[in-house]
Amino acid sequence: MEKLTEKIDAVLDIKYEALYLHERLLGGTPAAYPELERQFEGLVARFYGENGESITPRQYQTARDNYEYFIVLIELVLNKYREQGEKIMDASGEEQ
C-alpha cells in the first residue's frame, strides 16, 4: 500500500506542475512559450516514464500536444491507483 501511496503522490506532483505551467503559459509572454513547451513535454515524458504501464504510447504522444488530454490522463491514472488502494484496503479488512 505504501508504494501505491508514493505513486499517487508522484502523479499528484506532476498534476500540480502541469497546472502551474498552464497558468504561466496563460499569463506569460510569447517569448516564454518555447521554454514552457519544453517543460511541458518533459513533464509528459516523466509521467509516461513513471506510469507507462497505465497508458499507451499513443496516449503519451497525444498528451504531448494536448494539455487538456494530459490532465484527463492524469485523472484516469489517479483513479486507477485509488481504486487499487480501495481493493487492497477491502481485501485486508482495514478501515478507511
NUVOFI-440771 format. One record per atom (N, C-alpha, C): x, y, z. Coordinates in steps of 0.1 Angstrom, whole numbers, padded with zeros to 4 digits, always signed. Atoms other than C-alpha are relative to their C-alpha. Layout:
// NUVOFI-440771
XYZ...
END
This chain:
// NUVOFI-440771
+0008-0012+0000+0000+0000+0000+0009+0013+0000-0009-0012+0000+0029+0024+0007+0005+0003-0013-0004-0003+0013+0042+0020-0028-0011+0007-0008+0011-0005+0007+0008+0028-0042-0002+0015+0004+0001-0013-0005+0006+0059-0020+0011+0009-0006-0011-0007+0006+0040+0070-0033-0003+0003-0015+0004-0002+0014+0027+0065-0069-0010+0011-0001+0010-0011+0001-0003+0087-0062+0006+0013+0003-0006-0013-0003+0018+0114-0046+0008+0005-0012-0008-0004+0012+0041+0114-0077-0009+0005-0011+0009-0005+0011+0012+0117-0101-0006+0013+0004+0005-0013-0004-0003+0145-0080+0011+0011-0002-0011-0009+0002+0031+0162-0081+0000+0005-0015+0000-0003+0014+0030+0160-0119-0012+0009-0004+0013-0008+0003-0006+0173-0120+0002+0015+0005-0002-0013-0005+0003+0203-0098+0010+0008-0009-0009-0007+0009+0033+0211-0120-0006+0004-0013+0006-0003+0012+0012+0209-0151-0010+0012+0001+0009-0012-0003-0014+0233-0136+0008+0013+0001-0008-0012-0002+0014+0257-0127+0005+0004-0014-0005-0003+0013+0029+0255-0162-0011+0006-0009+0012-0005+0007-0006+0261-0177-0002+0015+0004+0002-0014-0005-0010+0292-0155+0011+0009-0005-0011-0008+0005+0024+0305-0166-0002+0003-0015+0002-0002+0014+0015+0299-0202-0011+0010-0003+0011-0009+0002-0017+0318-0199+0004+0015+0003-0004-0013-0004-0001+0347-0182+0013+0005-0005-0013-0003+0004+0032+0347-0199+0001+0007-0013-0002-0006+0013+0047+0364-0229+0003-0010-0011-0003+0009+0011+0050+0348-0263+0015-0005+0000-0014+0004+0000+0088+0347-0258+0003-0011+0009-0002+0011-0010+0084+0323-0229-0006-0013-0005+0007+0012+0005+0063+0298-0249+0009-0012-0003-0008+0012+0004+0091+0277-0263+0006-0007+0013-0005+0006-0012+0106+0272-0228-0011-0008+0008+0011+0006-0007+0073+0264-0213-0005-0013-0007+0004+0012+0008+0065+0240-0241+0010-0012+0003-0010+0010-0004+0098+0222-0234-0002-0006+0014+0003+0005-0014+0090+0220-0197-0012-0009+0000+0013+0008+0000+0055+0206-0205+0004-0013-0006-0003+0012+0007+0069+0180-0229+0009-0009+0010-0008+0007-0010+0094+0170-0202-0009-0006+0011+0009+0004-0010+0066+0167-0177-0008-0012-0005+0007+0011+0006+0046+0145-0200+0009-0013-0001-0009+0011+0001+0077+0123-0206+0002-0006+0014-0001+0005-0014+0082+0120-0168-0012-0008+0004+0012+0007-0003+0046+0110-0164+0000-0014-0007+0000+0013+0007+0049+0083-0191+0011-0009+0005-0011+0008-0005+0082+0071-0177-0004-0007+0013+0004+0005-0013+0067+0067-0142-0013-0008+0000+0013+0006+0000+0033+0054-0153-0003-0007-0013+0002+0005+0014+0039+0038-0187-0008-0013+0000+0009+0012-0001+0021+0006-0175-0014+0003+0000+0014-0004-0001-0011+0026-0172-0005+0008-0013+0004-0007+0013-0011+0045-0206+0008-0006-0011-0006+0006+0012-0003+0035-0241+0010+0011-0006-0008-0010+0007+0024+0051-0263-0008+0010-0008+0008-0009+0007-0003+0066-0284-0006+0011+0009+0005-0010-0009-0019+0083-0254+0011+0010+0004-0012-0009-0003+0016+0096-0245+0002+0010-0011-0003-0009+0012+0021+0111-0280-0011+0011+0000+0011-0009+0001-0013+0127-0279+0001+0010+0012-0002-0008-0012-0007+0141-0244+0011+0011-0002-0011-0010+0003+0025+0158-0256-0005+0013-0007+0005-0011+0008+0005+0180-0278-0014+0006+0005+0013-0004-0004-0027+0185-0258-0001+0000+0015+0001-0002-0014-0028+0199-0223-0012-0006+0007+0012+0005-0006-0064+0191-0216+0000-0016+0000-0001+0014+0000-0059+0155-0227+0010-0006+0010-0010+0004-0010-0028+0152-0205-0007+0000+0014+0007+0000-0013-0049+0163-0175-0010-0011+0002+0010+0012-0001-0076+0137-0183+0008-0013+0003-0008+0012-0002-0049+0110-0185+0005+0000+0015-0005+0000-0014-0035+0121-0151-0012-0004+0009+0011+0004-0008-0070+0118-0136-0004-0014-0001+0002+0014+0002-0075+0084-0152+0009-0009+0008-0010+0008-0007-0043+0071-0137-0002+0002+0015+0003-0002-0014-0051+0087-0103-0011-0009+0004+0012+0008-0003-0085+0070-0103+0004-0015+0000-0004+0014+0000-0069+0036-0112+0008-0003+0013-0008+0002-0012-0044+0039-0084-0009+0000+0013+0009-0001-0012-0071+0050-0059-0009-0013+0001+0008+0012+0000-0093+0020-0069+0008-0012+0004-0008+0011-0004-0064-0003-0065+0002+0001+0016-0002-0001-0014-0058+0011-0030-0013-0004+0008+0012+0004-0007-0095+0006-0021-0001-0015+0000+0000+0015+0000-0093-0030-0032+0009-0006+0010-0010+0005-0010-0062-0035-0011-0006+0001+0014+0006-0003-0013-0080-0019+0019-0011-0010+0003+0011+0010-0002-0111-0041+0014+0005-0014+0002-0006+0013-0001-0090-0072+0010+0006-0003+0013-0007+0002-0012-0071-0066+0041-0009+0002+0012+0009-0002-0010-0101-0056+0061+0002+0012+0009-0003-0012-0007-0087-0023+0072-0011+0010-0002+0010-0011+0002-0109+0007+0078+0006+0011-0007-0005-0011+0008-0106+0037+0056-0001+0013+0008
END
